[in-house]
Amino acid sequence: MHGEELWRVLDQVTEEILDRMREDGFYYQGQLRHDPVVWDINNGHCEAWASRAAELIPGAFTAWIDPAVDHCVLVYDGKFYDADCPRGVDRWSQLPMFADPALERPEP
């Protein structure tokens, strides 16, 4: 699975997780919210995203990156993916949350 097909699956997974977060709610700064953005997936729901993607993509697997940040990603065909980077990168340090760790949550 590559290209458009892969991106479609990853977009589908992102929407599934966002829908679940809208329904169940999630906590941000101690408040229960129901208005998730992709940033929220990578900051508390990354394992659910990576695990669901790995279920749908043969040969893909999850990996925990950088214990200081505690982030779960999808690894497939030598690239690293997360909800904010469905096109993948060659090194986990290139993922947006590591490239710009000061990036704050955008308000929906």
PyMOL commands that set and color helices and strands:
alter all, ss='L'
color gray80, all
select helices_A, chain A and resi 3-24+38-42+46-56+92-94+96-99
alter helices_A, ss='H'
color red, helices_A
select strands_A, chain A and resi 26-28+31-33+61-65+71-76+79-82+85-89
alter strands_A, ss='S'
color yellow, strands_A
deselect
rebuild
show_as cartoon
